[in-house]
Amino acid sequence: MAEVERLKNQLQAEDLCLKEEVKPSHKFGEIVGESAALRKALYLVERVAVTGATVLILGETGTGKELFARAVHDLSARKDAPFIKVDCGAIPAELIESELFGHEKGAFTDAVKRRVGRFELADGGTIFLDEIGDLPLDLQTKLLRVLQEGAFERVGGMRTIKTDARVVAATNRNLSLRIGSGAFREDLYYRLATFPILLPPLRERPEDVPLLALHFINKYSAKLGKKIESVPQRLIEWLHAYHFPGNVRELENIIERAVILSTGNTLQLDVSFTSPRQTAPEPEELMTLEEVERSHITRVLGACNWRIEGPQGAAKLLGLHPSTLRSRMRKLNINRP
């Protein structure tokens, strides 16, 4: 009888009721999860979306920065206007200025006709500058002007063009280190970081893994014409134990592969191609403890508009007495921009 009860419990654990659609309590498209860390990020999205503030989304690769950028757009008054994405890290340095601001006919050898840039296309809407940390220095100066004046010129053009595009930027790089090495302008950083949103990695929200897994199982089952009705408990346990260095994107890829491999109604997860692991950071991402502290305090101060005291001041958020915070700022050479 004990063995029968054990098998019964195992079957109940494996039956995840995949016929029922995953329904998180919030309405943010494909952003799935109920963890406190995710809810905090979504709360910030809701608060800033209705304003015209520039947003800087920070997070590791695969945490869903584009989804959050789209959520900012969709919850704003600009939702019916264009949402234009630019991957600053994927466009060659010699072409990105033309991509952003357009060019006039004859501006360079291959400019056989006038081209409208992304900022013009995004006028009245939102322009999403992904991987902003990879933007070349000379373009950073021109982007700073757009943020300050809402104006630019096409490559090879003389006419000043005004734009009302809201800027949402994102990066997985440590911009404090980029500033220290001279690869990123500090004044541009403070313009972009009017309202920073830090996305939690998946390893910090393990309770969201089952919800995300169900979401992706339903998504790819429908796409591939399959009917997955259960998932073995051991596979759920494996997913819980996995570190996910690639975050949500890696989980999605794992589930898509599993649905492709599944021949029946039970998910067949192939874990042979990967295993739980820690990835070493790139040399650029290594920081001293003092650099970590300086970066964190500066980020919190920026989010509080450099207000130290009061219920919404940086000292309160950091859990420090205002005098202690001022002392740390002096020691770390943190000055208001």
Summary of the structure (lengths in Angstrom):
residues: 337
radius of gyration: 23.4
end to end distance: 71.7
largest distance: 85.7
contacts: 971
relative contact order: 0.13
helix: 47%
strand: 11%
